[in-house]
Amino acid sequence: MAELQIDDDWKKQAQEEKRRLAEQAAAEKAQHAPASAQTDEPRPRREIPTASFETLVSTIVTQALYYLGEMGQEAEQTADLDMAKLQIDTLGVLEEKTKGNITADEQAALDSALYELRMRFVSVATQLIR
């Protein structure tokens, strides 16, 4: 009578293949994960700017540029002229309300920001009309 032989090698090969595929999947997952998720270290805190007149002007300028379609990650971002105008008008109100109460440097920064934003607004509005 022939003796039955059981081949245990296939079990070892299957287990080894399973382990290898799990390692490969984990490596691919780690490769596609965001950089912050790849390490256990907490992300460094971003330095927050000091509250100042310049910071306020810069914040409003950034918002206006976003609404003019000049900032942001969306490739097909369209301009929102109404919101851009609101931000520019807000800077105008700030200029009126602070006249004579800010330093020459602050006034120069505000004047420059208003001029640049108004010119960009006209440029974007003209392009949209065409």
Sequence and secondary structure as in RCSB ss.txt:
>XXXX:A:sequence
MAELQIDDDWKKQAQEEKRRLAEQAAAEKAQHAPASAQTDEPRPRREIPTASFETLVSTIVTQALYYLGEMGQEA
EQTADLDMAKLQIDTLGVLEEKTKGNITADEQAALDSALYELRMRFVSVATQLIR
>XXXX:A:secstr
        HHHHHHHHHHHHHHHHHHHHHHHHS HHHHSSS           HHHHHHHHHHHHHHHTTSSSS T
T    HHHHHHHHHHHHHHHHHHTTSS HHHHHHHHHHHHHHHHHHHHHHHHHH 
